[in-house]
């Protein structure tokens, strides 16, 4: 028989489901693969004002304190994410950081001593992961001897309080064929069963559902009849649509910034090339100026040498003229000593010299 149940991927429906302690115990026990004998649910609500709409949404983070069959206590955190948003990872990390830092979550171990509760996380994802393609992924830590890789059985509180195991449920992969009782149990999250007329409901065949977990079906049947739950689902749709719109705008801005950065980088590279070309041109001009200066210096030195040579030649000619004048004067004086006049002596010397 087909049953019309409320869609548990909505926060309001999931809150309604796990607010029944027995339903929460059944679900968490199977997801942890460990018997939960008692459970205290502590949902935390985050008020979000939806932009441009006069409504307020309470996003639910689910936390439960559980006692397991071996007497130990753990803190179980559950996250449901319908849409894949870029902000998911940081929100999950911040949520974990908050719970790791809470002082009130401690277990008494005797003699007045208390320790923080170990944490176990459960993620319901409305989208597929990039590489691992199985419906349910168990992340289990193991202790190994660093010398030989041997697995160590004992658990150490120091390590348990600082690290944690997880379960990741990929909702889009919960369809047929189902390979385990756990996957049959989780078929209440299978979005392939959405009512084609209203995504707030799933149409589930109860014949194949494990009878041990039929309480979960009954709880979701009851949620489908709750007017307040239905109204909260409609409000949550507005919230998610607003988040998706915001993230699309952020993605568009990021793309625009990337394009702008690329253009600026291209411009910077062009300016760098231009600067390098100018630097090379300046270097070439400097080399040319140095070469011209050296050529002018060499020419000036050659002219200086030529001028000095001419100057020496002129000085030699002057000395030669002075010497000739001295010889002539001596000859004139000698002729005048013989009784000739200067004019006669110069005339005689001019005739001798042919001038």
Order of alpha helices (4+ residues) and beta strands (2+ residues): beta-alpha-alpha-beta-beta-beta-beta-alpha-beta-beta-beta-beta-beta-beta-alpha-beta-alpha-beta-beta-alpha-alpha-alpha
